Amino acid sequence: MSQLKPSFIYFDNAATTKTAPEVVEAMLPYFTEYFGNPSSIYTLAGTSKKAVTQSRDIIAGAIGAEANEIYFTAGGSEADNWALIATAEAYETKGRHIITSAIEHHAILSTCHYLEKRGFEVTYLPVDEYGIIDLNELKKAIRKDTILISIMFANNEIGTIQPIKEIGVIAKENKILFHTDAVQAFGQIPISVNDLNIDMLSASGHKLNGPKGIGFLYIRKGVKSRSFIHGGQQERGRRAGTENVPGIVGMGAATKRALAIMEDKTAKELELRDYMISKIAQEVPFSKLNGHPTRRLPNNINFSFEFVEGESLLIKLDMEGICASSGSACTSGSLDPSHVLLAIGLPHEKAHGSLRISISEENTKEEIDFTIEKIKEILQYLRNMSPLYEDYKKKML
Amino acid sequence: MYSEKVMDHFSNPRNMGEIENASGVGTVGNAKCGDIMRMYLDIDENGLIQDVKFKTFGCGAAVATSSMATELVKGKTIQEALKITNKAVTDALDGLPPVKVHCSLLAEEAIHAALWDYAQKNGIEIEGLSQPKTDIHDGEEEETYE
């Protein structure tokens, strides 16, 4: 690589990604030149409207949907909230039971808690040690009044990919709607809503080198859904508010780019991912891979390191210019560590000592080697400071 | 998110380590909540804290409060050490983010636990010191937003 090396190593692509230069370039004219409101009548507005239509077509094509089944939102969380709340309201006369999993993103879990307070019942399916739901458990959880199954495509913390096709079949056989939070999967792995029997799908722009503040909800034609934001005819009357035209253009451009590079990007990421996983497993004592060895996102690496706490590890890594994340309580702003790591059976202290590395195709083996060396140094330092490690050593004597 | 002082104490913790045959050792916190602090005190026959060391499993704030607490108790009498509050530790660090204030409680409790251990070992009573709770998170509840 000939370009200047950045002053930091970015390993947090599951949190957000760098907006690709071609995406920014595509967006810019829609701030300055073609700033018209797509709902207006004059020619200037027509340019904006056309851009929105083009983006919608690109996105629909990416998942094998029709353009009028794509509804732009302000991001993945809004799409998740909408999918759950609007479906619950539209189908509550049929039933008030929803099935989801224990390892969903909080955009799903907190919305489920909200619905529970309003008289809905929610079953949270457990997962195995890899974070995969049990299809038999899913079948057993289905009741006469089940109106919705919402299971994430791929997990944001441990990267585990769910058996989406099988879930889709079960949902279809039982005539239950199937929503999937595909925020981590869209643009990373191929998705066909028809092959997978998906009725609703949430996605976000900034996870695939698009801008922040834009996402979409796919709603299959025929699925009843209440309008989520009231006050205008935008998004077929279901999501009012003047369209975020630059954001929508950026989302379209990012989707187009993601599809074009997917094969190469995945191949590069898989090589880097598996290189890093095997190297950490071999070289770092008291480490354990979280998630499934193969049924995981190409960009996800998640390890637990015993006797250390995640936030301390992250601050030390940051001092070395390495950006990563952790499932420790301290990074979640609460006293409990990640619900995902607890759900796969990790004891609290190991959940606190987790590190998530989410790579991109732009990372290198050199960056990975450097990071592993730093992880080793930091762990040695933190373990030396840890009363848990002291107790462990005394027990071993 | 952290003050310069917190970062300084996290990066260069003072008095980190163990004291063999310490006069008193106290361990507080729990792994469930992600922070455990152990404090070792070396107390001379005049009741003066001659040396102090700590070991901590926890976040940046937990390490920094541990480090600061050891600085505050070193050279103090038992009664002076007993008066060190979590607020004193927090203030000495130029403050902590609200979600991290519980870490300073850990430091205060660790001092008490180590003094309690010293008192037990020597069969003495320290005025104003009752058996400290080992888990500072008892009764603490998470805030929920709806």
Interface residues (C-beta under 8 A of the other chain):
Chain A: Y114 K117 F307 V308 E309 G310 E311 S312 I315 M319 S328 A329 C330 G333 S334 L335 D336 P337 P347 H348 E349 H352 M385 S386 P387 L388 Y389 E390
Chain B: F10 S11 P13 M16 E18 T27 A31 K32 C33 G34 D35 I36 M37 R38 K55 T56 F57 G58 C59 G60 A61 A62 V63 V99 K100 H102 H137 E140 E142 E143 E146
